[in-house]
Amino acid sequence: MRPFGYVRPASTAEAVRLCAARPGARFLGGGTNLVDLMKLGVEAPRVLIDVAGLPLDRVTRTADGGLAIGATVRNSDLAAHPEVRERYPALSQALLAGASGQLRNTATTGGNLLQRTRCRYFQDVSKPCNKRLPGSGCPAREGTHRDLAVLGHSEECVATNPSDMAVALAALDATVLLLGPEGERTVHATDFHRLPGRNPDQDTVVRPGELITGVILPPPVPGALSRYRKARDRASYAFALASAAANVRVEGGYVTHAALAFGGLAHRPWRARRAEAELRGAPATPAAFERAVDAELAGARPLRDNAFKVDLARRLAVDVLGELTGRQQPARTG
């Protein structure tokens, strides 16, 4: 057993000060990922700073009509929140797809964003892994990689981000609020997670000592609808082989707003910018959706055993786009 310290700060400012002053300190929210990794020996913090009791557990309207979500809001509460279900349904759907009810009752918004990749080599300390120990190698490339990345990976790492919530946040243009020793800053949800490059041990852009304090959702795009769909090996409590979150508006049969993000394909939620550019101004038809999604996935680099994920993601995205646009304005006639 590895001993560690435990403190409960009275404020966010105190939490940041404690983390900055104690090398090897980690923030603890629900603990659904960090504690598991401690048990496996992957994580070995010297001090746990418990932020679960801080006043960051509220969901409130912002002045411009958006939504502010505190970092310690539980996943189950966020999924069931009336504002989220009505105005940001893709987020509620993603959260409900993400884990068992017991885990959703414990997991927090901030912790969900910070969860580590689920590659089996990362979680097995008897195996080399560049994410755990830079320079030790990536056995997944030639080993078991069926559920790993087809986009944005590198020679150093082919792991995937496991968060469902983060995919919906990316499609909804959310921003993440951070408080650190140098003050407050915001990061777009699409930029929060990093691609592996040559430093796969760095999952996010969070700086040393920074605490996630919340997430901001902008006001919903007028007339747009959102949806999240996930494909997995079993019907519940499984990570995505591929997933898609879309936020789309159609007027007169043509797409006037399009945001699309994939999950399960890369080291971070993959915002499909090329597909979005193809969709804007295009007719809301299956053929147009297929062309746009194919343009995005043309850059995929599948490994030996996971090429199926490209077609799976394609079908998911086209189906989601079709469902959303089928509920909006009919095509022009005459």
C-alpha positions as CSV (number, residue, x, y, z in Angstrom):
1,M,0.0,0.0,0.0
2,R,1.3,3.5,-0.9
3,P,0.5,6.1,1.7
4,F,-0.9,9.5,0.6
5,G,-2.1,12.7,2.3
6,Y,-5.7,13.9,2.2
7,V,-7.0,17.5,2.6
8,R,-10.4,19.2,2.2
9,P,-10.0,22.9,1.2
10,A,-12.7,25.4,2.1
11,S,-12.5,27.3,-1.2
12,T,-11.4,27.0,-4.7
13,A,-8.6,29.5,-4.0
14,E,-7.4,27.4,-1.1
15,A,-7.5,24.2,-3.3
16,V,-5.3,25.9,-5.9
17,R,-2.8,27.1,-3.3
18,L,-2.6,23.6,-1.7
19,C,-2.0,22.0,-5.1
20,A,0.7,24.5,-6.0
21,A,2.4,24.0,-2.6
22,R,2.4,20.2,-2.6
23,P,4.3,18.4,-5.3
24,G,2.5,15.3,-6.4
25,A,-0.9,16.6,-5.3
26,R,-4.1,15.7,-7.3
27,F,-7.6,17.0,-7.1
28,L,-10.3,14.5,-6.2
29,G,-13.9,14.8,-7.3
30,G,-16.0,11.7,-7.5
31,G,-12.9,9.5,-7.8
32,T,-14.5,7.1,-10.3
33,N,-11.3,7.2,-12.5
34,L,-8.5,8.4,-10.3
35,V,-9.1,6.0,-7.5
36,D,-9.3,3.1,-9.9
37,L,-6.0,4.1,-11.4
38,M,-4.5,4.3,-7.9
39,K,-5.6,0.8,-7.2
40,L,-3.9,-0.4,-10.4
41,G,-0.7,1.4,-9.6
42,V,-1.0,3.7,-12.6
43,E,-1.5,6.8,-10.5
44,A,0.3,7.4,-7.2
45,P,-0.5,10.9,-6.0
46,R,1.2,12.1,-2.8
47,V,-1.8,14.2,-1.7
48,L,-5.4,14.1,-2.6
49,I,-7.2,17.5,-2.5
50,D,-10.9,16.7,-2.2
51,V,-12.9,19.4,-4.1
52,A,-16.2,17.5,-3.9
53,G,-17.4,19.7,-1.1
54,L,-16.7,23.1,-2.8
55,P,-19.6,25.2,-4.0
56,L,-19.3,24.1,-7.6
57,D,-22.4,21.9,-7.8
58,R,-24.9,24.2,-9.4
59,V,-26.4,24.5,-12.9
60,T,-27.5,28.1,-13.6
61,R,-28.5,30.3,-16.6
62,T,-25.9,32.8,-17.8
63,A,-26.7,36.4,-18.5
64,D,-26.7,35.7,-22.3
65,G,-29.1,32.7,-22.0
66,G,-26.5,30.0,-21.9
67,L,-25.8,27.5,-19.1
68,A,-23.1,27.5,-16.5
69,I,-22.3,24.0,-15.1
70,G,-20.2,23.7,-11.9
71,A,-17.3,21.3,-12.0
72,T,-18.7,19.1,-9.2
73,V,-22.2,18.7,-10.7
74,R,-22.9,14.9,-10.7
75,N,-23.4,13.3,-14.1
76,S,-26.8,11.9,-13.1
77,D,-28.0,15.4,-12.0
78,L,-26.7,17.0,-15.1
79,A,-28.4,14.5,-17.4
80,A,-31.7,14.9,-15.7
81,H,-31.6,18.7,-15.4
82,P,-34.7,20.2,-17.2
83,E,-32.6,22.9,-18.9
84,V,-30.2,20.3,-20.3
85,R,-32.8,17.9,-21.4
86,E,-34.9,20.6,-23.2
87,R,-32.2,22.9,-24.6
88,Y,-29.1,20.7,-25.0
89,P,-30.5,17.1,-25.5
90,A,-27.2,15.8,-27.0
91,L,-25.5,16.4,-23.6
92,S,-28.1,14.6,-21.6
93,Q,-28.1,11.7,-24.1
94,A,-24.3,11.5,-23.9
95,L,-24.2,11.4,-20.1
96,L,-26.9,8.7,-20.0
97,A,-24.8,6.6,-22.5
98,G,-21.7,7.1,-20.5
99,A,-21.7,4.7,-17.5
100,S,-23.9,2.8,-15.0
101,G,-26.3,4.6,-12.9
102,Q,-24.1,4.1,-9.8
103,L,-21.1,5.7,-11.5
104,R,-23.2,8.6,-12.9
105,N,-24.4,9.3,-9.3
106,T,-20.7,9.8,-8.2
107,A,-18.9,11.1,-11.3
108,T,-18.5,14.8,-11.7
109,T,-18.4,17.2,-14.7
110,G,-14.7,18.1,-14.1
111,G,-13.7,14.5,-13.4
112,N,-15.4,13.3,-16.6
113,L,-13.3,15.7,-18.6
114,L,-10.1,14.6,-16.9
115,Q,-10.6,10.8,-17.1
116,R,-7.6,9.1,-18.6
117,T,-7.6,6.9,-21.7
118,R,-8.8,3.3,-21.4
119,C,-6.1,1.5,-23.4
120,R,-5.3,-1.8,-21.7
121,Y,-1.6,-1.2,-22.0
122,F,-1.9,2.1,-20.2
123,Q,-3.7,0.4,-17.3
124,D,-1.3,-2.6,-17.0
125,V,1.8,-1.4,-15.3
126,S,3.7,-4.6,-16.3
127,K,3.5,-3.4,-19.9
128,P,5.4,-0.5,-21.6
129,C,3.3,2.6,-22.4
130,N,4.5,6.0,-23.6
131,K,1.5,7.6,-21.8
132,R,2.7,6.2,-18.4
133,L,6.4,6.3,-19.1
134,P,7.5,8.4,-22.1
135,G,9.9,6.6,-24.3
136,S,9.0,3.1,-23.2
137,G,7.0,2.3,-26.4
138,C,3.5,1.7,-27.6
139,P,2.7,-2.0,-27.8
140,A,-0.9,-1.3,-28.8
141,R,0.2,-0.4,-32.4
142,E,1.1,-4.0,-33.1
143,G,-0.9,-5.6,-30.2
144,T,-4.6,-5.2,-29.2
145,H,-6.0,-2.0,-30.8
146,R,-9.4,-2.9,-32.1
147,D,-11.1,-0.2,-30.0
148,L,-8.3,2.4,-30.4
149,A,-7.7,5.5,-32.6
150,V,-8.1,5.9,-36.3
151,L,-7.7,9.7,-36.4
152,G,-5.0,12.0,-35.0
153,H,-2.8,9.2,-33.5
154,S,1.0,9.2,-33.6
155,E,3.8,6.7,-33.5
156,E,3.9,7.3,-29.8
157,C,0.2,6.6,-28.9
158,V,-3.0,5.3,-30.4
159,A,-5.3,5.5,-27.4
160,T,-8.7,7.1,-27.5
161,N,-10.5,9.5,-25.2
162,P,-13.3,7.6,-23.3
163,S,-15.6,10.5,-22.5
164,D,-19.1,10.7,-24.0
165,M,-19.9,14.0,-22.3
166,A,-16.8,15.7,-23.9
167,V,-18.0,14.7,-27.4
168,A,-21.4,16.5,-26.8
169,L,-19.6,19.5,-25.3
170,A,-17.4,19.8,-28.4
171,A,-20.4,19.8,-30.7
172,L,-22.2,22.3,-28.5
173,D,-19.3,24.8,-28.6
174,A,-18.8,24.7,-24.8
175,T,-15.9,26.3,-22.9
176,V,-14.1,25.0,-19.9
177,L,-13.3,27.3,-16.9
178,L,-10.0,26.9,-15.1
179,L,-8.5,28.5,-12.0
180,G,-4.8,28.2,-11.4
181,P,-1.9,30.0,-9.6
182,E,-1.9,32.6,-12.4
183,G,-5.6,33.3,-12.2
184,E,-8.6,32.3,-14.3
185,R,-8.8,31.4,-17.9
186,T,-11.1,29.7,-20.4
187,V,-10.4,27.0,-23.0
188,H,-12.8,25.9,-25.8
189,A,-14.0,22.3,-25.2
190,T,-12.6,21.4,-28.7
191,D,-9.1,22.5,-27.5
192,F,-9.2,21.1,-24.0
193,H,-7.8,17.6,-24.9
194,R,-4.6,17.2,-26.8
195,L,-3.6,14.9,-29.7
196,P,-0.7,12.6,-28.6
197,G,2.0,13.9,-30.9
198,R,5.4,13.2,-29.2
199,N,4.0,13.8,-25.7
200,P,1.1,11.4,-25.2
201,D,1.5,11.6,-21.4
202,Q,-0.2,15.0,-21.6
203,D,-3.9,14.4,-22.1
204,T,-5.1,17.9,-21.7
205,V,-4.0,21.6,-21.8
206,V,-4.5,21.9,-18.0
207,R,-1.5,23.6,-16.5
208,P,0.1,22.4,-13.2
209,G,-2.1,23.4,-10.3
210,E,-5.1,24.4,-12.3
211,L,-8.6,23.4,-11.2
212,I,-11.6,23.0,-13.4
213,T,-14.3,25.1,-11.9
214,G,-17.0,24.7,-14.5
215,V,-18.2,24.5,-18.1
216,I,-20.2,27.1,-20.0
217,L,-22.6,26.2,-22.7
218,P,-23.5,29.1,-25.1
219,P,-27.2,29.8,-25.8
220,P,-28.7,27.2,-28.2
221,V,-28.6,28.1,-31.8
222,P,-32.1,29.2,-32.7
223,G,-33.9,26.5,-34.5
224,A,-31.1,24.0,-34.2
225,L,-31.6,20.4,-32.9
226,S,-28.9,18.3,-31.2
227,R,-28.4,14.5,-30.8
228,Y,-25.8,12.1,-29.5
229,R,-25.5,8.4,-30.6
230,K,-23.0,5.8,-29.5
231,A,-22.0,2.4,-30.9
232,R,-20.5,-0.1,-28.4
233,D,-19.9,-3.8,-27.9
234,R,-22.8,-4.2,-25.5
235,A,-26.0,-2.3,-24.8
236,S,-24.9,-0.6,-21.6
237,Y,-21.8,0.3,-19.5
238,A,-19.3,0.1,-22.4
239,F,-17.0,2.7,-23.9
240,A,-17.7,3.8,-27.5
241,L,-16.3,2.1,-30.5
242,A,-17.5,5.2,-32.2
243,S,-20.0,7.9,-31.4
244,A,-21.3,11.1,-33.0
245,A,-22.8,14.3,-31.6
246,A,-24.5,16.8,-34.0
247,N,-26.1,20.2,-33.6
248,V,-27.9,21.1,-36.9
249,R,-30.3,23.7,-38.2
250,V,-32.2,23.4,-41.5
251,E,-34.1,26.1,-43.3
252,G,-36.0,25.6,-46.4
253,G,-34.4,22.2,-46.9
254,Y,-30.8,23.5,-46.7
255,V,-28.4,23.2,-43.8
256,T,-27.7,26.6,-42.3
257,H,-25.8,25.5,-39.2
258,A,-23.8,22.4,-38.6
259,A,-21.6,21.2,-35.8
260,L,-20.4,17.6,-35.7
261,A,-18.1,15.8,-33.3
262,F,-16.9,12.1,-33.2
263,G,-16.0,10.1,-30.1
264,G,-14.1,6.8,-29.9
265,L,-11.9,7.7,-32.9
266,A,-9.1,9.8,-31.5
267,H,-7.2,11.0,-28.4
268,R,-9.7,13.7,-28.0
269,P,-13.3,14.4,-29.2
270,W,-12.9,14.9,-32.9
271,R,-14.6,18.1,-34.2
272,A,-15.4,17.4,-37.8
273,R,-14.6,20.8,-39.3
274,R,-14.2,19.6,-42.9
275,A,-17.6,17.9,-42.7
276,E,-19.2,21.0,-41.2
277,A,-17.8,23.1,-44.1
278,E,-19.3,20.7,-46.6
279,L,-22.7,20.6,-44.9
280,R,-23.2,24.4,-44.6
281,G,-25.4,25.5,-47.4
282,A,-25.9,22.0,-48.7
283,P,-29.3,20.3,-49.2
284,A,-30.4,18.3,-46.2
285,T,-30.2,15.0,-48.1
286,P,-28.6,11.6,-47.3
287,A,-26.3,12.1,-50.3
288,A,-25.0,15.4,-49.0
289,F,-24.5,14.0,-45.5
290,E,-22.5,11.1,-46.9
291,R,-20.3,13.4,-49.0
292,A,-19.6,15.6,-46.0
293,V,-18.8,12.7,-43.6
294,D,-16.7,11.0,-46.2
295,A,-14.6,14.1,-46.7
296,E,-13.9,14.2,-42.9
297,L,-13.1,10.5,-42.6
298,A,-10.8,10.5,-45.7
299,G,-8.0,11.4,-43.3
300,A,-8.4,8.3,-41.1
301,R,-5.4,6.1,-40.6
302,P,-6.8,2.8,-39.2
303,L,-4.5,0.1,-37.9
304,R,-4.5,-3.6,-38.6
305,D,-7.7,-4.5,-36.7
306,N,-9.8,-1.3,-36.4
307,A,-10.6,-0.2,-40.0
308,F,-14.2,-1.1,-39.3
309,K,-14.5,2.0,-37.0
310,V,-14.3,4.3,-40.0
311,D,-17.5,2.9,-41.6
312,L,-19.1,2.6,-38.2
313,A,-18.5,6.3,-37.6
314,R,-19.7,7.2,-41.1
315,R,-23.0,5.3,-40.6
316,L,-23.6,6.8,-37.2
317,A,-23.0,10.4,-38.3
318,V,-25.2,10.1,-41.4
319,D,-28.0,8.5,-39.4
320,V,-27.8,11.2,-36.7
321,L,-27.8,14.0,-39.3
322,G,-30.8,12.4,-41.1
323,E,-32.8,12.1,-37.9
324,L,-32.1,15.7,-36.9
325,T,-32.9,17.2,-40.3
326,G,-36.0,14.9,-40.8
327,R,-37.5,16.7,-37.8
328,Q,-37.0,20.2,-39.3
329,Q,-38.2,22.1,-42.3
330,P,-39.1,20.2,-45.4
331,A,-37.1,20.6,-48.6
332,R,-38.0,23.3,-51.1
333,T,-40.3,22.5,-53.9
334,G,-41.0,23.9,-57.3
